[in-house]
Amino acid sequence: MNVNGTPTRTIWLADDGRSVQIIDQTRLPHAWEVITLRSMAEAARAIKDMWVRGAPLIGATAAYGMALAMAEDASDANLQAAHDHLYATRPTAVNLRWALQAMQDCLRPLPADQRAAAAYQRAAALCDEDVEINYAIGGHGLTLFKQRWTERKAAGAERLNVLTHCNAGWLATVDWGTALAPIYRFFDEGLPIHVWVDETRPRNQGASLTAWELNQHGVPHTVIPDNVGGHLMQHGMVDLCIVGTDRTTASGDVCNKIGTYLKALAAHDNGVPFYVALPSPTIDWTLDDGIKEIPIEERDATEVTQLTGRTASGQIETITITPAGSPAGNWGFDVTPARYVTALITEKGVCPATRDGLAGLFGV
Ligand SMILES: CSC[C@H]1O[C@H](OP(=O)(O)O)[C@H](O)[C@@H]1O
């Protein structure tokens, strides 16, 4: 993605050829801060504390975390210890397991003195693969967007109104994004689009990250409270919904940021197409029932009870918005049953949210 006119990825190898650099996403939208990760432990912290987030970027960061580990100590013991340490950072995004397994498959057969170089090479390849996957998702999603725009234009619409939840954009991946990739491709073709951006409480990835991205790219958008989407759909103001996913089962159940399920219900009730952008590393082929089987991360209550933002004087401050004595619950994800998903947009094409649909595309 272009940041101030410069093509930029969300993770990259530093000039020293060993450390890894990322954007501290907890500082956006008010500050652009690059962090240099110099150890596996720092890469793990970046994932756990959400300096980086988004399933594909979590996977990419974990892959480079394994490379940093091999640069420190390429023994079998450290290979396993690094895997376990990184795996324990966040439970829901399956890309973490997938990327760590890919690194293990690459490194375990090698002699220790070859592991560091191979790890950096494999991590870089996983990042390049992510970019290719997301570009392809953008292309398949663009086709769907154009079909919907043809329908809506014939009905007199002046623009395609798209609603998205959380951030499944460039910042959630190495580049392009997943759910936002078709939006960028549609906009870049000069077609009229507007995006309703769910703020996405409690961490506000929509208000702080998706809005920042769309501003950078010049895409018209409006930030809305999470509870507004149903009203907009009832009044014909949403032409389609598109979201990302952190883990999708082989049967098409979609785990994504908390609140996605409620948007899917509203979309279903109002006949609004509900699409999920799904890169194949986010498919968990071992699971069938998402509600019963996908682990849902619970994070610290202070993410609910506190808000961080910029004051009128430009200071970044954190305030408490709840009474001292009030406990808060913070479930990070929910599962949308496949029956509420109009279609899955993958790098291999579009399919129904069914086992047969996914098997038809991926031959599994
Ligand atoms: C393309 S994956 C994006 C996905 O990840 C986000 O979760 P988090 O910010 O907690 O990592 C959210 O569920 C997005 O849809």
The ligand as an SDF file (V2000), in Angstrom:
LIG
                    3D

 15 15  0  0  0  0  0  0  0  0999 V2000
   -7.5360  -10.3750    7.5600 C   0  0  0  0  0  0  0  0  0  0  0  0
   -7.5840  -10.9330    9.1870 S   0  0  0  0  0  0  0  0  0  0  0  0
   -8.3340   -9.5770    9.9400 C   0  0  0  0  0  0  0  0  0  0  0  0
   -9.1040   -9.9550   11.1540 C   0  0  0  0  0  0  0  0  0  0  0  0
   -8.2680   -9.9260   12.3270 O   0  0  0  0  0  0  0  0  0  0  0  0
   -8.8490   -9.0140   13.2490 C   0  0  0  0  0  0  0  0  0  0  0  0
   -8.6790   -9.4150   14.5710 O   0  0  0  0  0  0  0  0  0  0  0  0
   -7.4900   -8.7300   15.4370 P   0  0  0  0  0  0  0  0  0  0  0  0
   -7.4500   -7.2790   15.0660 O   0  0  0  0  0  0  0  0  0  0  0  0
   -7.9000   -8.9830   16.8750 O   0  0  0  0  0  0  0  0  0  0  0  0
   -6.2420   -9.4730   15.0680 O   0  0  0  0  0  0  0  0  0  0  0  0
  -10.3110   -9.0060   12.8630 C   0  0  0  0  0  0  0  0  0  0  0  0
  -10.9820  -10.1570   13.2950 O   0  0  0  0  0  0  0  0  0  0  0  0
  -10.1930   -8.9600   11.3760 C   0  0  0  0  0  0  0  0  0  0  0  0
  -11.3380   -9.2760   10.6350 O   0  0  0  0  0  0  0  0  0  0  0  0
  1  2  1  0
  2  3  1  0
  3  4  1  0
  4  5  1  0
  4 14  1  0
  5  6  1  0
  6  7  1  0
  6 12  1  0
  7  8  1  0
  8  9  2  0
  8 10  1  0
  8 11  1  0
 12 13  1  0
 12 14  1  0
 14 15  1  0
M  END
$$$$
